[in-house]
Amino acid sequence: MSSYREVDSFTADDGTKYVALAGGGGTRIRKIAADGTETLLASTKKDTSRSTNASTVQRQFEPFKKALETAKGGTSLSYTDDDITENEGQDTAGRGFLGQKKDVASTVTLSDGTKLSASYGKTGDEVRTVRRLADEVANYSSLINKDTTETTDDTTVLDETTDTALDTVEDISKVTFTNTDDISNYYDNTVTSDFTAAGAQTNMESALTTSVGEAEDDAISNMTKGIKGNVLTTAQGLLSGDDEEDLFRKKRSLIGS
């Protein structure tokens, strides 16, 4: 192998290297795994100049390298047996000096239209060669273009106490805001507009029926404080209960009774 020199190469993400080699006695396309293991993918035996063989292996390696780069770029590549053609174009290739059929390439066309070929040796050997090259592309494509989409469940699961509390808040919110024309949605139809201590007490008790917790209870309790809590009269006079004594003094008289 020392007489063969590198003409071109492609290195995969995992460190695997594909190398096109040429020497005076032929060509090679080798796969060198990251651990150093070597696999021969294609070869020719042709005693000619190294430069001529370099051109030969370059023509074969170029579409193979292009396919690997396409797969690396995110395009999924594959092939089927129907994509393999033996002796492509032989019917139009003519004949040699002695009348024999000219040797033509066997090919495989990948799913993106890239055509890999092998044109030296017996037809069966050529087919095995193009299949090996196509398998390398398909396997690399499958490896690098795996579906990495992960299905995530963004559902939040709450503990029973929190879930019940939030359900209560949601129910109150629906009752409160669904029909704002109905005052009963707010204070169970017991709210009063009296600006008096008694009215404040009534409104506080009504508001407490829709409270959702201690913090809101504390806030609602402030409804009986302030100026309103000191107002003991209405437009009709001093506040009093029906069973209280007359709060006005009886009329005095100088005449004894």
C-alpha positions in Angstrom: 0.0 0.0 0.0 3.0 2.2 0.5 3.3 2.8 -3.3 -0.2 4.3 -3.3 -0.7 8.0 -2.6 -3.7 9.8 -1.3 -5.7 11.6 -4.0 -8.7 12.7 -2.1 -10.6 11.9 1.1 -13.6 12.5 3.3 -13.8 12.4 7.1 -17.0 11.6 8.9 -18.1 13.1 12.2 -17.1 10.0 14.1 -13.6 10.0 12.7 -14.1 7.5 10.0 -12.1 8.4 6.9 -12.7 7.4 3.3 -9.5 7.7 1.1 -9.0 7.6 -2.6 -5.5 6.2 -3.5 -3.6 5.9 -6.7 -0.4 4.2 -7.7 1.4 2.9 -10.7 -0.4 -0.5 -10.4 -4.0 0.7 -9.9 -6.4 2.5 -7.6 -8.0 2.0 -4.2 -10.9 3.4 -2.2 -10.4 2.5 1.4 -12.5 3.1 4.6 -10.4 3.6 7.7 -12.5 3.5 10.9 -11.8 5.6 13.9 -10.1 2.6 15.6 -7.8 2.1 12.6 -9.6 -0.8 11.0 -9.4 -0.7 7.2 -11.9 -1.9 4.7 -11.3 -2.0 0.9 -14.4 -0.7 -0.9 -13.1 -0.5 -4.5 -10.0 -1.2 -6.5 -8.6 -1.5 -10.0 -5.5 -3.1 -11.4 -4.1 -1.1 -14.2 -0.4 -0.9 -14.9 -0.1 2.7 -16.1 1.2 5.9 -14.7 0.2 7.1 -11.3 -1.2 10.3 -12.7 -3.5 8.3 -15.0 -4.7 6.2 -12.2 -5.1 9.3 -10.0 -7.6 10.7 -12.6 -9.4 7.3 -12.7 -9.9 7.0 -9.0 -10.8 10.7 -8.7 -13.7 10.2 -11.2 -15.0 7.3 -9.1 -14.4 8.9 -5.7 -15.9 12.4 -6.5 -19.6 11.4 -6.6 -19.1 9.1 -3.6 -17.6 12.0 -1.6 -20.4 14.3 -2.8 -23.0 11.8 -1.6 -21.3 11.6 1.8 -21.2 15.4 2.1 -24.9 15.6 1.1 -25.8 13.2 3.8 -23.7 15.1 6.3 -25.6 18.3 5.3 -28.9 16.7 6.5 -30.3 15.0 3.4 -31.3 11.4 3.8 -30.0 9.2 1.1 -30.9 5.6 0.1 -31.2 3.2 -2.8 -32.9 0.0 -3.8 -31.9 -2.9 -6.0 -33.9 -1.3 -8.8 -31.5 1.6 -8.8 -28.6 -0.7 -9.8 -27.8 -0.8 -13.5 -25.4 -3.4 -15.0 -23.2 -2.4 -17.9 -24.9 1.0 -18.3 -24.8 2.3 -21.9 -23.2 -0.8 -23.4 -25.7 -0.9 -26.3 -24.4 2.5 -27.4 -20.8 2.2 -26.4 -19.7 0.5 -29.6 -17.0 -2.2 -29.9 -13.3 -2.4 -29.5 -10.5 -2.8 -32.0 -11.1 -6.6 -32.3 -14.9 -6.3 -32.3 -15.4 -7.1 -28.7 -17.9 -5.1 -26.6 -16.4 -2.2 -24.8 -16.2 -2.4 -21.0 -18.7 0.0 -19.5 -19.6 0.9 -16.0 -22.2 -0.6 -13.7 -23.9 2.1 -11.6 -26.2 2.7 -8.7 -28.3 5.9 -8.6 -29.0 7.2 -5.1 -32.2 8.8 -4.0 -30.9 12.4 -4.7 -29.8 11.4 -8.2 -26.1 11.0 -7.5 -24.7 8.1 -9.5 -21.9 5.9 -8.2 -20.0 3.7 -10.7 -17.5 1.0 -11.1 -16.1 0.3 -14.6 -13.3 -2.2 -14.3 -13.5 -5.9 -13.8 -16.3 -8.4 -14.4 -19.9 -7.2 -14.2 -20.5 -9.1 -11.0 -17.5 -7.4 -9.4 -18.6 -4.0 -10.6 -22.1 -4.5 -9.1 -20.6 -5.6 -5.7 -18.4 -2.5 -5.8 -21.1 0.0 -6.4 -23.3 -1.7 -3.8 -20.5 -1.4 -1.2 -20.1 2.3 -1.9 -23.9 2.9 -1.9 -24.2 1.0 1.4 -21.6 3.2 3.0 -23.5 6.3 2.0 -26.9 4.9 3.1 -25.5 3.7 6.4 -23.8 7.1 7.1 -26.9 8.9 6.1 -29.0 6.8 8.4 -26.6 7.3 11.3 -26.2 11.1 11.0 -29.8 11.9 10.1 -31.5 10.0 12.9 -34.8 11.5 14.1 -33.7 13.3 17.2 -37.1 14.9 17.9 -38.1 14.2 21.4 -41.7 14.1 22.5 -42.0 16.1 25.7 -45.0 16.1 28.0 -45.4 19.7 29.3 -48.4 18.8 31.5 -48.0 20.0 35.1 -49.3 17.5 37.7 -50.4 19.2 40.9 -50.9 17.7 44.3 -54.5 17.2 45.3 -54.7 20.1 47.8 -53.3 22.6 45.3 -55.4 21.3 42.5 -58.6 21.5 44.6 -57.8 25.1 45.7 -57.2 26.2 42.1 -60.4 24.6 41.0 -62.2 26.6 43.7 -60.6 29.8 42.5 -61.5 29.0 38.9 -65.2 28.3 39.9 -65.4 31.6 41.7 -63.8 33.4 38.8 -66.4 32.0 36.4 -69.3 33.0 38.7 -67.9 36.4 39.2 -67.0 37.4 35.7 -69.2 35.4 33.4 -72.3 37.7 33.9 -71.3 41.0 35.4 -74.8 42.4 34.9 -76.1 40.2 37.7 -75.1 41.6 41.1 -75.8 38.2 42.7 -72.6 37.1 41.0 -70.7 39.3 43.4 -72.3 39.2 46.8 -75.2 36.7 46.6 -77.6 39.6 46.0 -77.2 40.9 49.6 -75.0 43.9 48.9 -76.2 47.3 50.0 -75.2 50.8 48.9 -75.8 52.4 52.4 -72.8 54.4 53.5 -73.2 53.4 57.1 -71.6 51.1 59.6 -74.5 48.7 59.3 -74.2 48.7 55.5 -70.5 48.0 55.7 -71.2 45.1 58.0 -73.7 43.7 55.6 -71.4 44.1 52.6 -68.5 42.5 54.5 -70.6 39.5 55.4 -71.7 39.2 51.8 -68.2 39.5 50.5 -66.9 36.8 52.8 -69.2 34.3 51.1 -66.9 34.4 48.0 -63.6 34.7 49.8 -60.9 32.2 48.8 -58.7 32.4 51.8 -57.4 34.0 54.9 -55.6 36.8 53.1 -58.8 37.9 51.3 -60.8 37.5 54.6 -58.4 40.0 56.2 -58.8 42.4 53.3 -62.6 42.2 53.4 -62.6 42.9 57.1 -61.4 46.4 56.4 -64.8 47.2 54.8 -66.1 48.0 58.3 -63.3 50.3 59.2 -62.7 53.9 58.4 -65.2 56.7 58.0 -68.0 54.4 57.0 -67.7 52.5 60.3 -68.4 55.7 62.2 -71.5 56.7 60.4 -74.5 55.8 62.6 -77.2 57.7 60.8 -79.0 57.3 57.5 -81.0 59.8 55.5 -84.0 58.7 57.6 -82.3 59.4 60.9 -80.4 57.7 63.6 -79.7 54.0 63.2 -81.6 51.8 65.5 -83.2 48.4 65.8 -86.9 47.8 65.9 -86.8 46.5 69.4 -84.7 49.4 70.9 -86.3 52.1 73.1 -87.1 55.5 71.6 -83.8 57.2 71.3 -85.5 60.7 71.4 -86.2 62.2 74.9 -89.8 62.3 75.9 -91.4 65.7 75.8 -91.0 67.5 79.1 -93.8 69.3 80.8 -94.0 71.7 83.7 -97.3 70.3 84.7 -97.0 67.2 86.9 -98.6 64.2 85.6 
